[in-house]
Amino acid sequence: MSDQNVQKAGFTPDGIKGGSLASTMMSSEAKSCSGGVHSGGPTSTLQTMGAKSSTHSSGFTSLGISSRSEASTMMCKEAKTHQGGTPRGGTTASVQSISMGGKGGRK
C-alpha cells in the first residue's frame, strides 16, 4: 500500500507527474533551495522510491516505520541533527506521511 500511495501522489517510474502533489512539493522545495532540489531531500527521496516501488521495502509502511530498516536509520540520523526530533516537512516525515496516504509536510 505504501508504494501505491507514493505513486498516487505523483512519484512514478516515469518521473514526477504534472499537476500532482509531487510536482507541488518539487516546486516548493526548489523555491526554498535557490532553484534546485537537493539529493536526499523529500522530493528526491520520494521520487527514487516511487520509481523503484521501494517505499515499503525500505521500511516506510502504511503502519509506520519498521524497526531496523533503512527508514529507521534515516529517521535516527535526521533526529540526531535536529536535537532528537524529526522536523515537520523533513525527509523522514514527508516520506512517511505520503507512504501512509497523507500530504507530506504540507499544511
N, C-alpha and C positions, 0 to 999 in steps of 0.2 A: 504494500500500500504506500509506503513512504516514497518509493521510486515513482509511482504513478502520480503522487501529489507534486513532486518536484517537476515532472514533465508537464503536468497540468498547469503549473504556474508559468510555463513557457521556457524552461530549461530543457532543450530537446537535443537528440543526436544530430539534428540538422542546424543547430545553433539557437540563439535566443529568438523567440517568436515575437514578431512585431505586435504592438498593442497589448502585450501581456504584462503581468506583474513583473516578470523577469526583465522586460525592457524598461519598465519604470524604475526598478532597482538599479539597473545598469546606468541609466541616465542620472539618477540621484547620486550614485557613487562617483561617477565621472565628474560631475559638477563639484563635488566636495574634494576631489583629488586632482584638481587642476587639469581636468580633461581626460584623464585615463582611469582605467580600472586596474587596481594593483593585484598582482599574483597573491593568492592566499586570502583575499578578501571575500566577502559574502557572495558577490556575483560570480567571480572566478571559480570559487569552490563549488557553488551550486551548478554552474554550467558544466564543470568537469564531471560531477556526479550524475547530472541529468543525461549527459551524452553517453555515459558508460552504464547507466542504470545501476550505480554502485552505492546509492544512498543507504539502503538497508544493510548491505554487506559491510559498509564502513562503520556501522553501529548507530546510525541515526534511524530510529524506528518509529512507528506510529504510537508506540507505548512509552517512548523516551529513549535516552542514550544508554546503550548497552555497556555494561562494565567490561573493562579490559579490551576495549575496542579502539580503533583509530579515532572514533568520535570522542571517547572518554579522554584519550591522550590530548586531543586538540583542546577539549574543554579545560583540562588541567593546566596546559601551557597558557591559555588565554587568561585563566583565573590568576595565575602567578603574576602576570604582567599588569593586572588590574586589582591589586591588593585583595585577592581572594574571591572576586566575583566575575561573572561573565556579563559584559555590558549589553544592554538592550541595543539591538542593531548591529552587534558584533557578529563575527563569522559563526561561532558556535550557536548563538541564539537564533540567528536568521536561518541557518540550515535546519536546526531542529524544529523551529516553528513551521517552516514550509513543508518539511517532511511529514508533519502532522496535519497538514491541510490549512495552515494559517497563512498569514501575510508577511512573515519575516518580522523585521523590526519596525515596520511602518505603523504609523498611528492611524 
